[in-house]
Amino acid sequence: MISLSMKYLFAIITLISPLLLMTKVIDNLDDKRVEWVPFSDQVMGGISEVKFSEDSEDGLSYYHMEGNVSTENNGGFIQFRADIGIEDKPYKGFRVKTRGNGEEYYLFLRTSKTRLPWLYYGSTFKTTSEWQWIEIPFSSFKKSDGRFSRFVPEELDLTTIKNIGVVAYGKDFYADIDIAGLELY
């Protein structure tokens, strides 16, 4: 005979199991990793400077990006970017373990439809000085404005995502951000 507590445990496991299956780790700096490439607006004549490293603190490994973001010379970004792919599963968005200097940062997604460097889908998130998991739903990603954006679909097609970037963008400021995990939820 199954006790009442076993019935509750079984019910909880039944409810939680589908949620656990719907999470996919993209990078945890341990057994799941992607190759991040840092760069700045200097690739197009800007003067922003990026420093990118992998660090650890109290047993937690993380990526660290910092540097001056300058809008001079038509610039205004620093970032680190990695190639990724998403299977056709009903994910709702990205979950990012992050901390930073309280500034607003972006996730930029590039797809097979955003072939030009200034085309992307972007969503913002704000950091705090404490580690936190932030959920960024796919519905919050908007296509970039500007020249040739009319050729990019309004809605993001997850199956066409080619890469993701963590970006400090759009204004003059000192960027300082850490990322300790990235996953789909």
VMD Tcl script that draws the C-alpha trace (Angstrom):
set ca {
  {0.00 0.00 0.00}
  {1.32 3.46 -0.94}
  {1.47 5.98 1.88}
  {-0.05 9.44 1.56}
  {3.41 11.08 1.44}
  {4.44 8.75 -1.41}
  {1.31 9.79 -3.33}
  {2.25 13.46 -2.90}
  {5.81 12.78 -4.00}
  {4.55 10.90 -7.07}
  {2.18 13.78 -7.91}
  {4.96 16.34 -7.60}
  {7.32 14.29 -9.76}
  {4.57 13.87 -12.37}
  {4.00 17.63 -12.48}
  {7.69 18.63 -12.51}
  {9.05 16.00 -14.93}
  {7.83 17.71 -18.12}
  {9.36 20.99 -16.94}
  {12.74 19.36 -16.35}
  {12.69 17.86 -19.82}
  {12.01 21.27 -21.36}
  {15.25 22.82 -20.10}
  {18.38 22.62 -22.24}
  {21.78 23.81 -21.02}
  {23.67 25.75 -23.68}
  {26.72 26.67 -21.58}
  {27.40 25.98 -17.90}
  {31.22 26.35 -18.09}
  {31.52 22.70 -17.13}
  {30.27 19.79 -19.21}
  {28.28 21.98 -21.66}
  {30.20 24.70 -23.46}
  {30.09 26.80 -26.57}
  {32.95 28.78 -28.08}
  {32.53 32.49 -27.34}
  {34.20 35.09 -29.55}
  {34.57 38.65 -28.21}
  {34.66 41.69 -30.50}
  {33.79 45.36 -30.58}
  {32.66 48.05 -32.98}
  {36.32 48.40 -34.00}
  {35.52 45.86 -36.74}
  {33.61 48.72 -38.42}
  {35.67 51.75 -37.39}
  {34.39 52.39 -33.86}
  {36.59 52.90 -30.81}
  {34.89 50.77 -28.12}
  {37.25 48.42 -26.29}
  {36.40 44.93 -25.04}
  {38.16 42.71 -22.51}
  {36.87 39.15 -22.26}
  {38.02 36.37 -19.93}
  {36.95 33.27 -18.09}
  {37.23 33.59 -14.31}
  {36.10 31.83 -11.15}
  {35.12 32.91 -7.67}
  {34.09 30.75 -4.71}
  {34.00 27.68 -6.97}
  {31.78 29.30 -9.61}
  {33.22 29.70 -13.11}
  {31.96 32.52 -15.31}
  {32.67 34.62 -18.37}
  {33.61 38.23 -17.76}
  {33.27 41.07 -20.27}
  {34.19 44.65 -19.58}
  {35.20 47.73 -21.47}
  {34.35 51.22 -22.61}
  {31.42 51.47 -25.01}
  {31.68 54.59 -27.15}
  {29.27 55.88 -29.78}
  {32.06 57.90 -31.45}
  {32.84 57.05 -35.09}
  {29.37 55.49 -35.54}
  {30.21 52.83 -32.96}
  {28.57 51.79 -29.75}
  {28.98 48.11 -28.85}
  {31.11 45.38 -27.34}
  {29.99 41.77 -27.22}
  {30.82 38.11 -27.01}
  {29.02 35.75 -29.36}
  {28.68 31.99 -29.89}
  {27.15 29.76 -32.51}
  {24.11 27.81 -31.29}
  {21.17 25.92 -32.73}
  {17.74 25.23 -31.29}
  {15.72 22.15 -32.12}
  {12.04 22.45 -32.80}
  {10.88 22.17 -29.18}
  {8.42 24.37 -27.33}
  {10.99 26.41 -25.42}
  {9.80 29.75 -24.04}
  {13.08 31.63 -23.90}
  {16.57 31.91 -22.50}
  {17.60 31.76 -18.86}
  {20.86 33.57 -18.03}
  {22.83 33.42 -14.77}
  {24.37 36.87 -14.57}
  {25.60 39.73 -12.47}
  {27.03 43.10 -13.41}
  {27.29 46.79 -12.72}
  {23.57 47.57 -12.80}
  {23.51 48.52 -16.48}
  {21.14 47.25 -19.13}
  {22.56 44.66 -21.51}
  {21.22 42.78 -24.51}
  {20.95 39.33 -25.93}
  {21.22 39.53 -29.72}
  {20.15 36.59 -31.85}
  {21.25 36.19 -35.43}
  {19.39 33.88 -37.76}
  {19.61 32.67 -41.32}
  {17.42 35.69 -42.17}
  {19.73 38.29 -40.55}
  {22.68 38.07 -42.90}
  {23.90 41.65 -42.67}
  {25.96 42.61 -39.58}
  {23.46 45.22 -38.34}
  {20.45 42.88 -38.50}
  {19.47 40.85 -35.43}
  {16.70 40.15 -32.95}
  {17.37 41.73 -29.55}
  {16.05 41.77 -26.01}
  {17.29 43.65 -22.95}
  {18.01 42.59 -19.39}
  {19.32 44.49 -16.38}
  {22.09 43.29 -14.10}
  {22.62 43.68 -10.38}
  {25.74 43.17 -8.28}
  {24.36 39.82 -7.06}
  {24.17 36.59 -9.08}
  {20.68 35.98 -10.41}
  {18.92 33.85 -13.01}
  {17.04 36.04 -15.48}
  {14.43 34.65 -17.85}
  {14.24 36.34 -21.25}
  {11.21 35.10 -23.20}
  {11.43 34.71 -26.95}
  {8.38 37.00 -27.23}
  {10.54 39.90 -25.94}
  {12.98 39.70 -28.89}
  {12.38 42.39 -31.49}
  {14.05 42.73 -34.85}
  {16.54 45.53 -35.31}
  {15.48 48.75 -36.96}
  {17.19 50.45 -39.80}
  {18.40 49.87 -43.24}
  {17.34 46.55 -44.80}
  {15.34 45.47 -41.71}
  {12.26 45.27 -43.90}
  {13.72 42.03 -45.30}
  {13.74 40.43 -41.84}
  {10.55 38.71 -40.62}
  {8.82 40.43 -37.68}
  {8.58 37.17 -35.72}
  {11.60 35.21 -34.61}
  {11.74 31.66 -36.00}
  {13.63 29.64 -33.38}
  {14.72 26.97 -35.85}
  {16.70 29.57 -37.84}
  {18.83 30.85 -34.91}
  {22.53 30.62 -35.73}
  {24.17 32.48 -32.86}
  {23.66 34.45 -29.68}
  {25.54 37.46 -28.36}
  {25.79 39.09 -24.95}
  {26.02 42.77 -25.88}
  {26.74 46.13 -24.25}
  {25.20 48.54 -26.73}
  {23.88 51.89 -27.78}
  {25.26 54.48 -25.38}
  {28.51 55.72 -23.86}
  {29.20 53.74 -20.67}
  {31.56 51.33 -18.94}
  {30.33 47.74 -19.36}
  {31.05 45.14 -16.70}
  {29.08 41.88 -16.89}
  {29.53 38.25 -15.85}
  {27.69 35.22 -17.25}
  {27.82 31.89 -15.37}
  {25.15 29.97 -17.25}
  {22.95 30.03 -20.33}
  {20.08 27.69 -21.02}
  {16.74 27.35 -22.77}
  {13.59 27.00 -20.71}
}
mol new
graphics top color blue
foreach p $ca { graphics top sphere $p radius 0.5 }
foreach p [lrange $ca 0 end-1] q [lrange $ca 1 end] { graphics top cylinder $p $q radius 0.2 }
display resetview
